């Protein structure tokens, strides 16, 4: 393996180690946690929001609800 190929491989491996989880990983984690807790995985955004809000309240989360916060401007 050339130095350049080895450097590229090392760099790519390093990025994977510090990069945030992928969307697919987050969904898999959420599904596994729902299954463990006996929760049904939500099928719609509305159902997901309701489940998140219920679980936040049950856990005693101190932050305000999302609908109580001002909307942030979308990045373009």
PDB file of N, CA, C, O and CB in Angstrom:
ATOM      1  N   UNK A   1       0.850  -1.182   0.000  1.00  0.00           N
ATOM      2  CA  UNK A   1       0.000   0.000   0.000  1.00  0.00           C
ATOM      3  C   UNK A   1       0.888   1.235   0.000  1.00  0.00           C
ATOM      4  O   UNK A   1       1.852   1.320   0.761  1.00  0.00           O
ATOM      5  CB  UNK A   1      -0.963   0.003   1.223  1.00  0.00           C
ATOM      6  N   UNK A   2       0.561   2.177  -0.846  1.00  0.00           N
ATOM      7  CA  UNK A   2       1.354   3.394  -0.927  1.00  0.00           C
ATOM      8  C   UNK A   2       1.073   4.280   0.280  1.00  0.00           C
ATOM      9  O   UNK A   2       0.083   4.102   0.990  1.00  0.00           O
ATOM     10  CB  UNK A   2       1.057   4.152  -2.235  1.00  0.00           C
ATOM     11  N   UNK A   3       1.962   5.228   0.490  1.00  0.00           N
ATOM     12  CA  UNK A   3       1.789   6.160   1.605  1.00  0.00           C
ATOM     13  C   UNK A   3       0.477   6.925   1.480  1.00  0.00           C
ATOM     14  O   UNK A   3      -0.244   7.106   2.461  1.00  0.00           O
ATOM     15  CB  UNK A   3       2.965   7.141   1.670  1.00  0.00           C
ATOM     16  N   UNK A   4       0.174   7.373   0.260  1.00  0.00           N
ATOM     17  CA  UNK A   4      -1.058   8.134   0.026  1.00  0.00           C
ATOM     18  C   UNK A   4      -2.297   7.282   0.316  1.00  0.00           C
ATOM     19  O   UNK A   4      -3.236   7.754   0.958  1.00  0.00           O
ATOM     20  CB  UNK A   4      -1.101   8.650  -1.426  1.00  0.00           C
ATOM     21  N   UNK A   5      -2.305   6.041  -0.149  1.00  0.00           N
ATOM     22  CA  UNK A   5      -3.440   5.150   0.110  1.00  0.00           C
ATOM     23  C   UNK A   5      -3.575   4.866   1.597  1.00  0.00           C
ATOM     24  O   UNK A   5      -4.685   4.826   2.128  1.00  0.00           O
ATOM     25  CB  UNK A   5      -3.282   3.833  -0.664  1.00  0.00           C
ATOM     26  N   UNK A   6      -2.444   4.669   2.272  1.00  0.00           N
ATOM     27  CA  UNK A   6      -2.479   4.398   3.709  1.00  0.00           C
ATOM     28  C   UNK A   6      -2.987   5.622   4.467  1.00  0.00           C
ATOM     29  O   UNK A   6      -3.769   5.487   5.409  1.00  0.00           O
ATOM     30  CB  UNK A   6      -1.080   3.992   4.220  1.00  0.00           C
ATOM     31  N   UNK A   7      -2.546   6.817   4.062  1.00  0.00           N
ATOM     32  CA  UNK A   7      -2.993   8.059   4.700  1.00  0.00           C
ATOM     33  C   UNK A   7      -4.494   8.242   4.498  1.00  0.00           C
ATOM     34  O   UNK A   7      -5.211   8.600   5.432  1.00  0.00           O
ATOM     35  CB  UNK A   7      -2.222   9.276   4.132  1.00  0.00           C
ATOM     36  N   UNK A   8      -4.971   7.995   3.268  1.00  0.00           N
ATOM     37  CA  UNK A   8      -6.395   8.135   2.969  1.00  0.00           C
ATOM     38  C   UNK A   8      -7.208   7.158   3.824  1.00  0.00           C
ATOM     39  O   UNK A   8      -8.231   7.537   4.394  1.00  0.00           O
ATOM     40  CB  UNK A   8      -6.664   7.892   1.461  1.00  0.00           C
ATOM     41  N   UNK A   9      -6.763   5.916   3.913  1.00  0.00           N
ATOM     42  CA  UNK A   9      -7.469   4.904   4.705  1.00  0.00           C
ATOM     43  C   UNK A   9      -7.492   5.298   6.176  1.00  0.00           C
ATOM     44  O   UNK A   9      -8.527   5.185   6.832  1.00  0.00           O
ATOM     45  CB  UNK A   9      -6.808   3.520   4.534  1.00  0.00           C
ATOM     46  N   UNK A  10      -6.361   5.759   6.698  1.00  0.00           N
ATOM     47  CA  UNK A  10      -6.289   6.176   8.105  1.00  0.00           C
ATOM     48  C   UNK A  10      -7.217   7.354   8.347  1.00  0.00           C
ATOM     49  O   UNK A  10      -7.924   7.386   9.354  1.00  0.00           O
ATOM     50  CB  UNK A  10      -4.839   6.546   8.499  1.00  0.00           C
ATOM     51  N   UNK A  11      -7.228   8.335   7.426  1.00  0.00           N
ATOM     52  CA  UNK A  11      -8.083   9.510   7.554  1.00  0.00           C
ATOM     53  C   UNK A  11      -9.558   9.115   7.538  1.00  0.00           C
ATOM     54  O   UNK A  11     -10.335   9.586   8.369  1.00  0.00           O
ATOM     55  CB  UNK A  11      -7.790  10.509   6.428  1.00  0.00           C
ATOM     56  N   UNK A  12      -9.949   8.253   6.598  1.00  0.00           N
ATOM     57  CA  UNK A  12     -11.339   7.811   6.506  1.00  0.00           C
ATOM     58  C   UNK A  12     -11.753   7.048   7.759  1.00  0.00           C
ATOM     59  O   UNK A  12     -12.868   7.232   8.248  1.00  0.00           O
ATOM     60  CB  UNK A  12     -11.542   6.936   5.265  1.00  0.00           C
ATOM     61  N   UNK A  13     -10.888   6.207   8.280  1.00  0.00           N
ATOM     62  CA  UNK A  13     -11.186   5.456   9.502  1.00  0.00           C
ATOM     63  C   UNK A  13     -11.350   6.408  10.668  1.00  0.00           C
ATOM     64  O   UNK A  13     -12.251   6.235  11.489  1.00  0.00           O
ATOM     65  CB  UNK A  13     -10.079   4.427   9.804  1.00  0.00           C
ATOM     66  N   UNK A  14     -10.482   7.420  10.753  1.00  0.00           N
ATOM     67  CA  UNK A  14     -10.551   8.394  11.844  1.00  0.00           C
ATOM     68  C   UNK A  14     -11.857   9.172  11.797  1.00  0.00           C
ATOM     69  O   UNK A  14     -12.471   9.416  12.836  1.00  0.00           O
ATOM     70  CB  UNK A  14      -9.362   9.358  11.779  1.00  0.00           C
ATOM     71  N   UNK A  15     -12.286   9.564  10.603  1.00  0.00           N
ATOM     72  CA  UNK A  15     -13.533  10.319  10.474  1.00  0.00           C
ATOM     73  C   UNK A  15     -14.710   9.466  10.929  1.00  0.00           C
ATOM     74  O   UNK A  15     -15.590   9.960  11.634  1.00  0.00           O
ATOM     75  CB  UNK A  15     -13.741  10.790   9.016  1.00  0.00           C
ATOM     76  N   UNK A  16     -14.740   8.210  10.544  1.00  0.00           N
ATOM     77  CA  UNK A  16     -15.839   7.335  10.942  1.00  0.00           C
ATOM     78  C   UNK A  16     -15.924   7.202  12.453  1.00  0.00           C
ATOM     79  O   UNK A  16     -17.017   7.064  13.001  1.00  0.00           O
ATOM     80  CB  UNK A  16     -15.678   5.962  10.309  1.00  0.00           C
ATOM     81  N   UNK A  17     -14.798   7.241  13.125  1.00  0.00           N
ATOM     82  CA  UNK A  17     -14.788   7.078  14.580  1.00  0.00           C
ATOM     83  C   UNK A  17     -15.349   8.302  15.295  1.00  0.00           C
ATOM     84  O   UNK A  17     -15.916   8.162  16.379  1.00  0.00           O
ATOM     85  CB  UNK A  17     -13.372   6.803  15.065  1.00  0.00           C
ATOM     86  N   UNK A  18     -15.210   9.490  14.729  1.00  0.00           N
ATOM     87  CA  UNK A  18     -15.670  10.703  15.401  1.00  0.00           C
ATOM     88  C   UNK A  18     -16.927  11.298  14.787  1.00  0.00           C
ATOM     89  O   UNK A  18     -17.492  12.242  15.340  1.00  0.00           O
ATOM     90  CB  UNK A  18     -14.583  11.728  15.386  1.00  0.00           C
ATOM     91  N   UNK A  19     -17.370  10.775  13.672  1.00  0.00           N
ATOM     92  CA  UNK A  19     -18.562  11.297  13.012  1.00  0.00           C
ATOM     93  C   UNK A  19     -19.807  10.940  13.824  1.00  0.00           C
ATOM     94  O   UNK A  19     -19.831   9.906  14.492  1.00  0.00           O
ATOM     95  CB  UNK A  19     -18.676  10.744  11.571  1.00  0.00           C
ATOM     96  N   UNK A  20     -20.834  11.779  13.773  1.00  0.00           N
ATOM     97  CA  UNK A  20     -22.076  11.453  14.479  1.00  0.00           C
ATOM     98  C   UNK A  20     -22.731  10.228  13.833  1.00  0.00           C
ATOM     99  O   UNK A  20     -22.409   9.873  12.699  1.00  0.00           O
ATOM    100  CB  UNK A  20     -23.053  12.667  14.467  1.00  0.00           C
ATOM    101  N   UNK A  21     -23.651   9.587  14.558  1.00  0.00           N
ATOM    102  CA  UNK A  21     -24.319   8.418  13.977  1.00  0.00           C
ATOM    103  C   UNK A  21     -25.106   8.806  12.728  1.00  0.00           C
ATOM    104  O   UNK A  21     -25.557   9.943  12.585  1.00  0.00           O
ATOM    105  CB  UNK A  21     -25.254   7.764  15.009  1.00  0.00           C
ATOM    106  N   UNK A  22     -25.258   7.855  11.848  1.00  0.00           N
ATOM    107  CA  UNK A  22     -26.035   8.085  10.636  1.00  0.00           C
ATOM    108  C   UNK A  22     -27.519   8.064  10.979  1.00  0.00           C
ATOM    109  O   UNK A  22     -27.906   7.594  12.049  1.00  0.00           O
ATOM    110  CB  UNK A  22     -25.705   7.024   9.555  1.00  0.00           C
ATOM    111  N   UNK A  23     -28.346   8.570  10.078  1.00  0.00           N
ATOM    112  CA  UNK A  23     -29.799   8.533  10.268  1.00  0.00           C
ATOM    113  C   UNK A  23     -30.258   7.084  10.433  1.00  0.00           C
ATOM    114  O   UNK A  23     -31.107   6.781  11.271  1.00  0.00           O
ATOM    115  CB  UNK A  23     -30.533   9.207   9.068  1.00  0.00           C
ATOM    116  N   UNK A  24     -29.693   6.210   9.635  1.00  0.00           N
ATOM    117  CA  UNK A  24     -30.047   4.790   9.716  1.00  0.00           C
ATOM    118  C   UNK A  24     -29.714   4.212  11.095  1.00  0.00           C
ATOM    119  O   UNK A  24     -30.491   3.430  11.641  1.00  0.00           O
ATOM    120  CB  UNK A  24     -29.315   3.995   8.622  1.00  0.00           C
ATOM    121  N   UNK A  25     -28.566   4.592  11.658  1.00  0.00           N
ATOM    122  CA  UNK A  25     -28.188   4.126  12.988  1.00  0.00           C
ATOM    123  C   UNK A  25     -29.142   4.667  14.053  1.00  0.00           C
ATOM    124  O   UNK A  25     -29.513   3.949  14.981  1.00  0.00           O
ATOM    125  CB  UNK A  25     -26.750   4.543  13.306  1.00  0.00           C
ATOM    126  N   UNK A  26     -29.535   5.927  13.917  1.00  0.00           N
ATOM    127  CA  UNK A  26     -30.457   6.526  14.892  1.00  0.00           C
ATOM    128  C   UNK A  26     -31.806   5.811  14.853  1.00  0.00           C
ATOM    129  O   UNK A  26     -32.380   5.515  15.901  1.00  0.00           O
ATOM    130  CB  UNK A  26     -30.645   8.041  14.612  1.00  0.00           C
ATOM    131  N   UNK A  27     -32.312   5.533  13.657  1.00  0.00           N
ATOM    132  CA  UNK A  27     -33.578   4.799  13.533  1.00  0.00           C
ATOM    133  C   UNK A  27     -33.455   3.403  14.143  1.00  0.00           C
ATOM    134  O   UNK A  27     -34.357   2.957  14.852  1.00  0.00           O
ATOM    135  CB  UNK A  27     -34.001   4.696  12.051  1.00  0.00           C
ATOM    136  N   UNK A  28     -32.352   2.716  13.876  1.00  0.00           N
ATOM    137  CA  UNK A  28     -32.157   1.371  14.422  1.00  0.00           C
ATOM    138  C   UNK A  28     -32.092   1.413  15.936  1.00  0.00           C
ATOM    139  O   UNK A  28     -32.662   0.551  16.605  1.00  0.00           O
ATOM    140  CB  UNK A  28     -30.882   0.735  13.858  1.00  0.00           C
ATOM    141  N   UNK A  29     -31.406   2.400  16.483  1.00  0.00           N
ATOM    142  CA  UNK A  29     -31.321   2.554  17.933  1.00  0.00           C
ATOM    143  C   UNK A  29     -32.698   2.836  18.531  1.00  0.00           C
ATOM    144  O   UNK A  29     -33.077   2.241  19.539  1.00  0.00           O
ATOM    145  CB  UNK A  29     -30.342   3.683  18.296  1.00  0.00           C
ATOM    146  N   UNK A  30     -33.440   3.744  17.907  1.00  0.00           N
ATOM    147  CA  UNK A  30     -34.781   4.077  18.394  1.00  0.00           C
ATOM    148  C   UNK A  30     -35.703   2.861  18.345  1.00  0.00           C
ATOM    149  O   UNK A  30     -36.458   2.618  19.286  1.00  0.00           O
ATOM    150  CB  UNK A  30     -35.381   5.224  17.568  1.00  0.00           C
ATOM    151  N   UNK A  31     -35.647   2.101  17.260  1.00  0.00           N
ATOM    152  CA  UNK A  31     -36.485   0.907  17.140  1.00  0.00           C
ATOM    153  C   UNK A  31     -36.124  -0.124  18.198  1.00  0.00           C
ATOM    154  O   UNK A  31     -37.005  -0.748  18.790  1.00  0.00           O
ATOM    155  CB  UNK A  31     -36.348   0.296  15.744  1.00  0.00           C
ATOM    156  N   UNK A  32     -34.829  -0.304  18.436  1.00  0.00           N
ATOM    157  CA  UNK A  32     -34.386  -1.268  19.456  1.00  0.00           C
ATOM    158  C   UNK A  32     -34.830  -0.834  20.852  1.00  0.00           C
ATOM    159  O   UNK A  32     -35.255  -1.662  21.658  1.00  0.00           O
ATOM    160  CB  UNK A  32     -32.853  -1.427  19.418  1.00  0.00           C
ATOM    161  N   UNK A  33     -34.730   0.464  21.135  1.00  0.00           N
ATOM    162  CA  UNK A  33     -35.168   0.963  22.441  1.00  0.00           C
ATOM    163  C   UNK A  33     -36.680   0.844  22.613  1.00  0.00           C
ATOM    164  O   UNK A  33     -37.156   0.491  23.692  1.00  0.00           O
ATOM    165  CB  UNK A  33     -34.739   2.419  22.620  1.00  0.00           C
ATOM    166  N   UNK A  34     -37.439   1.138  21.554  1.00  0.00           N
ATOM    167  CA  UNK A  34     -38.892   0.968  21.615  1.00  0.00           C
ATOM    168  C   UNK A  34     -39.239  -0.483  21.911  1.00  0.00           C
ATOM    169  O   UNK A  34     -40.094  -0.766  22.750  1.00  0.00           O
ATOM    170  CB  UNK A  34     -39.552   1.419  20.296  1.00  0.00           C
ATOM    171  N   UNK A  35     -38.576  -1.392  21.223  1.00  0.00           N
ATOM    172  CA  UNK A  35     -38.838  -2.812  21.428  1.00  0.00           C
ATOM    173  C   UNK A  35     -38.511  -3.215  22.862  1.00  0.00           C
ATOM    174  O   UNK A  35     -39.281  -3.938  23.495  1.00  0.00           O
ATOM    175  CB  UNK A  35     -38.025  -3.659  20.437  1.00  0.00           C
ATOM    176  N   UNK A  36     -37.387  -2.758  23.372  1.00  0.00           N
ATOM    177  CA  UNK A  36     -36.976  -3.089  24.738  1.00  0.00           C
ATOM    178  C   UNK A  36     -37.978  -2.578  25.771  1.00  0.00           C
ATOM    179  O   UNK A  36     -38.245  -3.238  26.775  1.00  0.00           O
ATOM    180  CB  UNK A  36     -35.594  -2.508  25.027  1.00  0.00           C
ATOM    181  N   UNK A  37     -38.532  -1.381  25.505  1.00  0.00           N
ATOM    182  CA  UNK A  37     -39.452  -0.758  26.454  1.00  0.00           C
ATOM    183  C   UNK A  37     -40.909  -1.150  26.224  1.00  0.00           C
ATOM    184  O   UNK A  37     -41.793  -0.696  26.951  1.00  0.00           O
ATOM    185  CB  UNK A  37     -39.319   0.737  26.378  1.00  0.00           C
ATOM    186  N   UNK A  38     -41.167  -1.986  25.225  1.00  0.00           N
ATOM    187  CA  UNK A  38     -42.537  -2.383  24.948  1.00  0.00           C
ATOM    188  C   UNK A  38     -43.349  -1.283  24.286  1.00  0.00           C
ATOM    189  O   UNK A  38     -44.579  -1.298  24.334  1.00  0.00           O
ATOM    190  CB  UNK A  38     -43.206  -2.804  26.215  1.00  0.00           C
ATOM    191  N   UNK A  39     -42.667  -0.337  23.671  1.00  0.00           N
ATOM    192  CA  UNK A  39     -43.329   0.760  22.963  1.00  0.00           C
ATOM    193  C   UNK A  39     -43.477   0.388  21.499  1.00  0.00           C
ATOM    194  O   UNK A  39     -42.630  -0.307  20.939  1.00  0.00           O
ATOM    195  CB  UNK A  39     -42.536   2.088  23.114  1.00  0.00           C
ATOM    196  N   UNK A  40     -44.545   0.847  20.885  1.00  0.00           N
ATOM    197  CA  UNK A  40     -44.713   0.657  19.453  1.00  0.00           C
ATOM    198  C   UNK A  40     -43.941   1.756  18.735  1.00  0.00           C
ATOM    199  O   UNK A  40     -44.059   2.929  19.090  1.00  0.00           O
ATOM    200  CB  UNK A  40     -46.221   0.670  19.050  1.00  0.00           C
ATOM    201  N   UNK A  41     -43.153   1.389  17.729  1.00  0.00           N
ATOM    202  CA  UNK A  41     -42.403   2.388  16.977  1.00  0.00           C
ATOM    203  C   UNK A  41     -43.402   3.239  16.197  1.00  0.00           C
ATOM    204  O   UNK A  41     -44.224   2.693  15.461  1.00  0.00           O
ATOM    205  CB  UNK A  41     -41.355   1.716  16.018  1.00  0.00           C
ATOM    206  N   UNK A  42     -43.350   4.571  16.342  1.00  0.00           N
ATOM    207  CA  UNK A  42     -44.328   5.434  15.676  1.00  0.00           C
ATOM    208  C   UNK A  42     -44.228   5.355  14.155  1.00  0.00           C
ATOM    209  O   UNK A  42     -43.142   5.254  13.585  1.00  0.00           O
ATOM    210  CB  UNK A  42     -44.143   6.873  16.126  1.00  0.00           C
ATOM    211  N   UNK A  43     -45.395   5.404  13.522  1.00  0.00           N
ATOM    212  CA  UNK A  43     -45.439   5.288  12.065  1.00  0.00           C
ATOM    213  C   UNK A  43     -45.557   6.632  11.357  1.00  0.00           C
ATOM    214  O   UNK A  43     -45.366   6.710  10.144  1.00  0.00           O
ATOM    215  CB  UNK A  43     -46.591   4.414  11.662  1.00  0.00           C
ATOM    216  N   UNK A  44     -45.868   7.690  12.099  1.00  0.00           N
ATOM    217  CA  UNK A  44     -45.993   9.015  11.496  1.00  0.00           C
ATOM    218  C   UNK A  44     -45.223  10.026  12.334  1.00  0.00           C
ATOM    219  O   UNK A  44     -44.852   9.751  13.475  1.00  0.00           O
ATOM    220  CB  UNK A  44     -47.483   9.430  11.370  1.00  0.00           C
ATOM    221  N   UNK A  45     -44.988  11.197  11.756  1.00  0.00           N
ATOM    222  CA  UNK A  45     -44.309  12.258  12.506  1.00  0.00           C
ATOM    223  C   UNK A  45     -45.139  12.683  13.702  1.00  0.00           C
ATOM    224  O   UNK A  45     -44.610  12.939  14.783  1.00  0.00           O
ATOM    225  CB  UNK A  45     -44.029  13.467  11.604  1.00  0.00           C
ATOM    226  N   UNK A  46     -46.454  12.756  13.495  1.00  0.00           N
ATOM    227  CA  UNK A  46     -47.332  13.162  14.591  1.00  0.00           C
ATOM    228  C   UNK A  46     -47.260  12.156  15.736  1.00  0.00           C
ATOM    229  O   UNK A  46     -47.154  12.540  16.901  1.00  0.00           O
ATOM    230  CB  UNK A  46     -48.784  13.305  14.096  1.00  0.00           C
ATOM    231  N   UNK A  47     -47.319  10.870  15.403  1.00  0.00           N
ATOM    232  CA  UNK A  47     -47.222   9.830  16.432  1.00  0.00           C
ATOM    233  C   UNK A  47     -45.863   9.877  17.122  1.00  0.00           C
ATOM    234  O   UNK A  47     -45.768   9.665  18.331  1.00  0.00           O
ATOM    235  CB  UNK A  47     -47.454   8.437  15.816  1.00  0.00           C
ATOM    236  N   UNK A  48     -44.816  10.155  16.355  1.00  0.00           N
ATOM    237  CA  UNK A  48     -43.475  10.249  16.945  1.00  0.00           C
ATOM    238  C   UNK A  48     -43.414  11.420  17.918  1.00  0.00           C
ATOM    239  O   UNK A  48     -42.870  11.285  19.014  1.00  0.00           O
ATOM    240  CB  UNK A  48     -42.398  10.410  15.843  1.00  0.00           C
ATOM    241  N   UNK A  49     -43.968  12.568  17.530  1.00  0.00           N
ATOM    242  CA  UNK A  49     -43.967  13.740  18.413  1.00  0.00           C
ATOM    243  C   UNK A  49     -44.736  13.464  19.695  1.00  0.00           C
ATOM    244  O   UNK A  49     -44.293  13.846  20.778  1.00  0.00           O
ATOM    245  CB  UNK A  49     -44.567  14.951  17.696  1.00  0.00           C
ATOM    246  N   UNK A  50     -45.884  12.806  19.582  1.00  0.00           N
ATOM    247  CA  UNK A  50     -46.679  12.483  20.764  1.00  0.00           C
ATOM    248  C   UNK A  50     -45.931  11.518  21.683  1.00  0.00           C
ATOM    249  O   UNK A  50     -45.950  11.675  22.904  1.00  0.00           O
ATOM    250  CB  UNK A  50     -48.026  11.882  20.350  1.00  0.00           C
ATOM    251  N   UNK A  51     -45.278  10.525  21.095  1.00  0.00           N
ATOM    252  CA  UNK A  51     -44.528   9.553  21.895  1.00  0.00           C
ATOM    253  C   UNK A  51     -43.347  10.229  22.587  1.00  0.00           C
ATOM    254  O   UNK A  51     -43.091   9.990  23.767  1.00  0.00           O
ATOM    255  CB  UNK A  51     -44.034   8.388  21.011  1.00  0.00           C
ATOM    256  N   UNK A  52     -42.635  11.070  21.850  1.00  0.00           N
ATOM    257  CA  UNK A  52     -41.496  11.785  22.433  1.00  0.00           C
ATOM    258  C   UNK A  52     -41.959  12.653  23.594  1.00  0.00           C
ATOM    259  O   UNK A  52     -41.350  12.641  24.664  1.00  0.00           O
ATOM    260  CB  UNK A  52     -40.788  12.650  21.367  1.00  0.00           C
ATOM    261  N   UNK A  53     -43.032  13.405  23.387  1.00  0.00           N
ATOM    262  CA  UNK A  53     -43.540  14.290  24.442  1.00  0.00           C
ATOM    263  C   UNK A  53     -43.963  13.486  25.675  1.00  0.00           C
ATOM    264  O   UNK A  53     -43.651  13.865  26.804  1.00  0.00           O
ATOM    265  CB  UNK A  53     -44.731  15.121  23.919  1.00  0.00           C
ATOM    266  N   UNK A  54     -44.669  12.380  25.456  1.00  0.00           N
ATOM    267  CA  UNK A  54     -45.107  11.549  26.587  1.00  0.00           C
ATOM    268  C   UNK A  54     -43.908  11.004  27.356  1.00  0.00           C
ATOM    269  O   UNK A  54     -43.886  11.037  28.586  1.00  0.00           O
ATOM    270  CB  UNK A  54     -45.991  10.386  26.094  1.00  0.00           C
ATOM    271  N   UNK A  55     -42.922  10.509  26.634  1.00  0.00           N
ATOM    272  CA  UNK A  55     -41.738   9.946  27.291  1.00  0.00           C
ATOM    273  C   UNK A  55     -40.931  11.025  28.012  1.00  0.00           C
ATOM    274  O   UNK A  55     -40.385  10.773  29.086  1.00  0.00           O
ATOM    275  CB  UNK A  55     -40.852   9.232  26.267  1.00  0.00           C
ATOM    276  N   UNK A  56     -40.852  12.214  27.435  1.00  0.00           N
ATOM    277  CA  UNK A  56     -40.145  13.319  28.105  1.00  0.00           C
ATOM    278  C   UNK A  56     -40.823  13.654  29.429  1.00  0.00           C
ATOM    279  O   UNK A  56     -40.155  13.844  30.445  1.00  0.00           O
ATOM    280  CB  UNK A  56     -40.099  14.576  27.196  1.00  0.00           C
ATOM    281  N   UNK A  57     -42.153  13.724  29.413  1.00  0.00           N
ATOM    282  CA  UNK A  57     -42.894  14.038  30.637  1.00  0.00           C
ATOM    283  C   UNK A  57     -42.704  12.921  31.664  1.00  0.00           C
ATOM    284  O   UNK A  57     -42.458  13.191  32.839  1.00  0.00           O
ATOM    285  CB  UNK A  57     -44.402  14.241  30.330  1.00  0.00           C
ATOM    286  N   UNK A  58     -42.818  11.678  31.223  1.00  0.00           N
ATOM    287  CA  UNK A  58     -42.639  10.537  32.131  1.00  0.00           C
ATOM    288  C   UNK A  58     -41.250  10.526  32.744  1.00  0.00           C
ATOM    289  O   UNK A  58     -41.083  10.118  33.893  1.00  0.00           O
ATOM    290  CB  UNK A  58     -42.888   9.224  31.392  1.00  0.00           C
ATOM    291  N   UNK A  59     -40.256  10.966  31.994  1.00  0.00           N
ATOM    292  CA  UNK A  59     -38.883  10.989  32.491  1.00  0.00           C
ATOM    293  C   UNK A  59     -38.570  12.234  33.309  1.00  0.00           C
ATOM    294  O   UNK A  59     -37.482  12.348  33.874  1.00  0.00           O
ATOM    295  CB  UNK A  59     -37.922  10.893  31.338  1.00  0.00           C
ATOM    296  N   UNK A  60     -39.520  13.171  33.376  1.00  0.00           N
ATOM    297  CA  UNK A  60     -39.304  14.395  34.144  1.00  0.00           C
ATOM    298  C   UNK A  60     -38.311  15.341  33.496  1.00  0.00           C
ATOM    299  O   UNK A  60     -37.564  16.032  34.189  1.00  0.00           O
ATOM    300  CB  UNK A  60     -38.831  14.053  35.521  1.00  0.00           C
ATOM    301  N   UNK A  61     -38.297  15.376  32.178  1.00  0.00           N
ATOM    302  CA  UNK A  61     -37.363  16.228  31.443  1.00  0.00           C
ATOM    303  C   UNK A  61     -37.642  17.684  31.773  1.00  0.00           C
ATOM    304  O   UNK A  61     -38.789  18.121  31.679  1.00  0.00           O
ATOM    305  CB  UNK A  61     -37.470  15.985  29.917  1.00  0.00           C
ATOM    306  N   UNK A  62     -36.618  18.455  32.159  1.00  0.00           N
ATOM    307  CA  UNK A  62     -36.843  19.834  32.606  1.00  0.00           C
ATOM    308  C   UNK A  62     -37.013  20.864  31.489  1.00  0.00           C
ATOM    309  O   UNK A  62     -37.460  21.980  31.755  1.00  0.00           O
ATOM    310  CB  UNK A  62     -35.712  20.251  33.461  1.00  0.00           C
ATOM    311  N   UNK A  63     -36.672  20.520  30.257  1.00  0.00           N
ATOM    312  CA  UNK A  63     -36.728  21.489  29.169  1.00  0.00           C
ATOM    313  C   UNK A  63     -38.161  21.737  28.714  1.00  0.00           C
ATOM    314  O   UNK A  63     -39.018  20.866  28.866  1.00  0.00           O
ATOM    315  CB  UNK A  63     -35.885  21.012  27.997  1.00  0.00           C
ATOM    316  N   UNK A  64     -38.428  22.914  28.159  1.00  0.00           N
ATOM    317  CA  UNK A  64     -39.776  23.195  27.644  1.00  0.00           C
ATOM    318  C   UNK A  64     -40.088  22.335  26.427  1.00  0.00           C
ATOM    319  O   UNK A  64     -39.190  21.834  25.751  1.00  0.00           O
ATOM    320  CB  UNK A  64     -39.916  24.682  27.283  1.00  0.00           C
ATOM    321  N   UNK A  65     -41.365  22.181  26.169  1.00  0.00           N
ATOM    322  CA  UNK A  65     -41.793  21.426  24.990  1.00  0.00           C
ATOM    323  C   UNK A  65     -41.367  22.168  23.741  1.00  0.00           C
ATOM    324  O   UNK A  65     -41.212  23.390  23.762  1.00  0.00           O
ATOM    325  CB  UNK A  65     -43.326  21.201  24.994  1.00  0.00           C
ATOM    326  N   UNK A  66     -41.177  21.446  22.660  1.00  0.00           N
ATOM    327  CA  UNK A  66     -40.726  22.070  21.422  1.00  0.00           C
ATOM    328  C   UNK A  66     -41.691  23.136  20.932  1.00  0.00           C
ATOM    329  O   UNK A  66     -41.265  24.172  20.421  1.00  0.00           O
ATOM    330  CB  UNK A  66     -40.540  21.022  20.354  1.00  0.00           C
ATOM    331  N   UNK A  67     -42.993  22.891  21.084  1.00  0.00           N
ATOM    332  CA  UNK A  67     -43.946  23.893  20.589  1.00  0.00           C
ATOM    333  C   UNK A  67     -43.953  25.152  21.446  1.00  0.00           C
ATOM    334  O   UNK A  67     -44.515  26.171  21.045  1.00  0.00           O
ATOM    335  CB  UNK A  67     -45.348  23.304  20.539  1.00  0.00           C
ATOM    336  N   UNK A  68     -43.327  25.091  22.636  1.00  0.00           N
ATOM    337  CA  UNK A  68     -43.238  26.267  23.497  1.00  0.00           C
ATOM    338  C   UNK A  68     -42.011  27.125  23.187  1.00  0.00           C
ATOM    339  O   UNK A  68     -41.864  28.218  23.734  1.00  0.00           O
ATOM    340  CB  UNK A  68     -43.209  25.839  24.950  1.00  0.00           C
ATOM    341  N   UNK A  69     -41.146  26.644  22.328  1.00  0.00           N
ATOM    342  CA  UNK A  69     -39.935  27.379  21.972  1.00  0.00           C
ATOM    343  C   UNK A  69     -40.156  28.145  20.675  1.00  0.00           C
ATOM    344  O   UNK A  69     -40.921  27.708  19.815  1.00  0.00           O
ATOM    345  CB  UNK A  69     -38.731  26.422  21.836  1.00  0.00           C
ATOM    346  N   UNK A  70     -39.483  29.295  20.532  1.00  0.00           N
ATOM    347  CA  UNK A  70     -39.585  30.013  19.251  1.00  0.00           C
ATOM    348  C   UNK A  70     -38.926  29.198  18.151  1.00  0.00           C
ATOM    349  O   UNK A  70     -37.919  28.527  18.378  1.00  0.00           O
ATOM    350  CB  UNK A  70     -38.931  31.418  19.346  1.00  0.00           C
ATOM    351  N   UNK A  71     -39.502  29.264  16.958  1.00  0.00           N
ATOM    352  CA  UNK A  71     -38.933  28.529  15.824  1.00  0.00           C
ATOM    353  C   UNK A  71     -37.616  29.156  15.397  1.00  0.00           C
ATOM    354  O   UNK A  71     -37.473  30.378  15.358  1.00  0.00           O
ATOM    355  CB  UNK A  71     -39.918  28.502  14.639  1.00  0.00           C
ATOM    356  N   UNK A  72     -36.672  28.308  15.081  1.00  0.00           N
ATOM    357  CA  UNK A  72     -35.398  28.787  14.563  1.00  0.00           C
ATOM    358  C   UNK A  72     -35.509  28.958  13.063  1.00  0.00           C
ATOM    359  O   UNK A  72     -36.198  28.180  12.404  1.00  0.00           O
ATOM    360  CB  UNK A  72     -34.248  27.818  14.922  1.00  0.00           C
ATOM    361  N   UNK A  73     -34.846  29.959  12.511  1.00  0.00           N
ATOM    362  CA  UNK A  73     -34.906  30.123  11.049  1.00  0.00           C
ATOM    363  C   UNK A  73     -34.223  28.948  10.362  1.00  0.00           C
ATOM    364  O   UNK A  73     -33.210  28.435  10.838  1.00  0.00           O
ATOM    365  CB  UNK A  73     -34.242  31.457  10.614  1.00  0.00           C
ATOM    366  N   UNK A  74     -34.791  28.533   9.242  1.00  0.00           N
ATOM    367  CA  UNK A  74     -34.216  27.432   8.470  1.00  0.00           C
ATOM    368  C   UNK A  74     -32.980  27.913   7.739  1.00  0.00           C
ATOM    369  O   UNK A  74     -32.943  29.030   7.223  1.00  0.00           O
ATOM    370  CB  UNK A  74     -35.243  26.858   7.473  1.00  0.00           C
ATOM    371  N   UNK A  75     -31.972  27.065   7.699  1.00  0.00           N
ATOM    372  CA  UNK A  75     -30.769  27.363   6.950  1.00  0.00           C
ATOM    373  C   UNK A  75     -30.991  27.023   5.502  1.00  0.00           C
ATOM    374  O   UNK A  75     -31.658  26.036   5.192  1.00  0.00           O
ATOM    375  CB  UNK A  75     -29.565  26.606   7.507  1.00  0.00           C
ATOM    376  N   UNK A  76     -30.460  27.798   4.633  1.00  0.00           N
ATOM    377  CA  UNK A  76     -30.624  27.531   3.197  1.00  0.00           C
ATOM    378  C   UNK A  76     -29.336  27.162   2.556  1.00  0.00           C
ATOM    379  O   UNK A  76     -29.296  26.906   1.353  1.00  0.00           O
ATOM    380  CB  UNK A  76     -31.204  28.717   2.491  1.00  0.00           C
TER     381      UNK A  76
END
